[in-house]
Amino acid sequence: MRAGPPAAVLALLAVLAGCGPPGGAQDGVGQSPGGAAASAVGPLPPVVDRVPTRDKVVFLTYDDGAERDPRFIDLVRERRLPVSMFLTDSVVGPGYAHFARLRAVGASLQNHTLDHRALRGLPYAGQRAEICGQQRKLRSRFGVRPRLFRPPYGAYDTTTLRAAADCGIEAVVLWRVTLEPDGHLTYTHGPHRLNPGDIISVPSGEAPPLSLAQRTSRLLAELEKRGLTAGHLEHHTDHLVPRAAPDEHRSPAVPAATPGEHLSPSSPSAAPDEPR
């Protein structure tokens, strides 16, 4: 009986035919939970609704992308505000040019899924499609690879964290404070006042009584009264994520929280009070 081709030859033919294992795509396409590709990504991302910091800063985050107020662009430019825009593709629609202008004046663009589906309880494939799909959208339009992700309605589970990690997300961002459409603040838990490290969510409103620029201006006045300023969320979340050393092995430095651990007293899988 003739011997078949050596195993090495078969493996090479499989790769050339496109049947080999997928390459290390940055957005996680082709990866599966528990597989070698998924485990290579590293630990699950931390979940934060405030950032432990001694700096007198809070973080301004804006959801969905439904409101496209040109005066808000002027405000971000004039005040040099380090705002984070969590964008949903189906909401932004044809308005990506507005966010290109915002990015040009210093805003960071982050991931809020393709279609704003409630992710908790969905299969891994569906959650990964929502998160990785928006990673691809933002990368193709702006050349950016978001590091931060906000799950719609604040609802997530362990599968969400695994999918987010496989899509290249380094932290899942919730919120403790909401700037409501009429300009007043509400709190999901804890003291009903602004504290250093708070993450403030500014949801998109349907015909809100105050424009986005007006609401933000009122918030900035409140921050000034309390001796607070707006901080750069990405810079302040860097220490939460273990970084790879130059030899591609994980650094022995211990992060501020175990990846996947929620950094607030609220339940790690419960949605905050206000839907987003």
N, C-alpha and C positions, 0 to 999 in steps of 0.2 A: 504494500500500500504506500502511495506517495505521500510524503509529509506535506502538510499545508504550509502557507507562507509563515514566516516568523511573526510573533506577536507584535514586534516593533513595526513591521511593515504594515500590518492590519491597522494599527493605531494611526500611522501616518496617513493611510488611505482614508480613514474615517475623518480625520481633521480636514484633509483636502476636499472631501465631499460635503463638508459642512455639518457633519454629524457629531463632531467632538464637543466637549464642554464649552459653554459660552465664555467669551473673554470677560475681563474684569470691567464691564461697563460702569461708568461712574454713577449712572442713575439707577442701577440695580436691576435692569431688565434682564430676564432670564434666570434670576436667582430665586431660590426657594427656601422656605424656612427649614432650618435644621440641616441643610446641605452644606457642602464645603464652601460654596460661594458665599452663603449667608454667614457662616461662622467666621469667615475671614474678615468680615466687616468690623467686628469687634463688639464691645458691650452695647447694651441698649442705651439710648440717649436719656439724659436726665429730663424730668418734667418740672417746670418752674412757673410759679405765678408771682414771684418776687425774687430778687437777686440779693443774696447776702453781700452787703457792701458798707464800708464806713463813709463812702462819699455821699454828699447830700444831693443825690440825684434820684429821679424817677425816670421811667421809660415810656415814651409815647408810641403806641402801636395802633395801626389803622387797619380795619378788616374789610375784606371783600373787594373793594375798588369801585363801588357803585357811584360814589360821589366824586365828581371831577370838577372841583372848584378852582378856577385859575387864580383866585386871590390866595388860596392855600399855597400854591407854588411860590407866589411872591413872599408870603409869610415865612416859609421854610428857607428861602434864599436870604431874606433880610435878617432873620434872627439866627440863621445858621443852625437850624434845628436838626438834630440827629434822629429823624423819625424812621420807623420801620413799617413798611407797607406789606401786609399779608394779603396776597392777591389770589382771587379765584378766577380761573380762566373764563368760565361761563358767565360771570358777572361783569368782568372787565370788558369782554366783547371787543368792539372796535376801538376801545379807549386806551390801548396800550401806548399810543403816542403821548398821552397825558403823563403816563408814568415814566416814560423816557425823559420827559422834561423834569419831572420830580427827581429822578435819579441824577440828572445832570446838576441839580442844585444841592445834592447831598443825601437824598433819601436812600435807604436800603430797601431792596425788593426781596420779599420772603414768600414762603409757600403756604397757601391756604386751600389746596386741592384744586382739581379741575372743575368739579361740579357742585361743590359744597354739600356733599352727602354726609349724613351722620355715619361715622366710620365704625363706632363700637358695635361689635357683634358681626360685622361683615367678614367673609372669608379673606384669608391673606391675599389672594390674587386680586380681589376687588379693591382692597385697601392700598395695595402696592400700585395698582393702576392709577388710582386717584392721586397719590403722592408723587410717584415717579413721573407720571404724565405731566404734572405741573412743573416738575424739575426740568423736563425737556422743553416745555413751552418757554419758560423764563430763560433757559440757556440759549435757545435758538433765537429769541427776540432780542435779548440784551447781553448775551455772552456771560451771564452770571450763573453761579451754581449755589442756590440758597443753602445756608447752613441751618436755618431756623424754620420750624414748622408749627403752625397753629391748627389743631383739628377743629372742624366746624362744630359749633355749639359747645366746644370744650370737651366733647365726648370722645373717649379713647379707651383702649384696652391693651393688653400685652401684645396682641397681634399688630396693633397700630404702631407700637414702639419698634417691633421687629421690622415691619415694612418700612418705617421711617429710616431706621438704621441702614437697611439695604438700599435705600434711595439716596444715601449720602447725608442725611439729616444728623446734626450734632446735638440739638436740643429741641425739646417740645415746649412751646411757650403758651401758657395760659395767662390769666390776669387776676388781680385782686380787686382792681378798681375799674369802674366803667364811667366814661364820660357820656352822659345821656344826650339825646337829641336836643333837649332844652337847655343844655349846658351845666346841669347839676351832676354831682358825683354820687355813685352808689358803690357799695362794697359787698363782695361775696362772702367775706368772713373777716374776723379780726376787728381791730379798732376802726371806727368810722371817721378816720382822718388819714391824710396822706403821710406816709413814712418813707424814709430813704430806702431805695431798692424796690419800691412798688412798681409793678407793671400795670399801665393804664391802657385799657382797650377803648378804642373809639369806633363803634360800629357804624356801618353805613345806614343812614336813615332814609325813609321815604318821605320826601317833602318835609324835612325837619324845620322847626320854627327858626333855628339859627343855622347859618351856613357852616361849613367845615372850618373856614377861616375864623369865623366869629366864635365858635365853640372853643377852638384851640387858643385863640387870644384870651378868652376868659380863663381858661385853664392856666395859661402862662402867668396871668395876673395872680391867680391863687397860689401858684408855686412860688412866685416872688415874695408874697406875703409870708410864706412859711420858710423862707430861706432855702428853697430847693431850686434846682435847675433840671433841664432835660439832659439825660445821659445817653450814651451810645450803647444800645443793647448788645450788639455783637461783641464789642470790646469787653463788656462786663460779664458776658457769659463764657469767655474764653477759658477761664480757670475752672469751669465746671466740667470740661471735656478733657479726658486724658489724651495727650498728643503723642504721635509716633516719633520716636527718636530717629536720628539720621540713618540708622541701620534698619529702619522700618519695623523695629520692635517697639512695643509700648514703653513709654517712659515710666520709671518707677514712681513718679510723683503721684500722690494720692489726690483725687479730685475732691471738690468741696462736698459732693454728695455721691452716693453710689449711683451709677448710671441706671436710669429707669425709676429712681426714687423721686417722689414728689417733694419739693422743697417748701412745703407749707403745711399748716395743720389740717387742711381740708383733705377729703377722701381722694386717693390717687386715681380712682376711676370714675368719679362723679363729675358731671358737668357743672360749671359755675352757674349761678342763679340766672344770668341773662343769656339767652341764646345769641349766637353769632353766626 
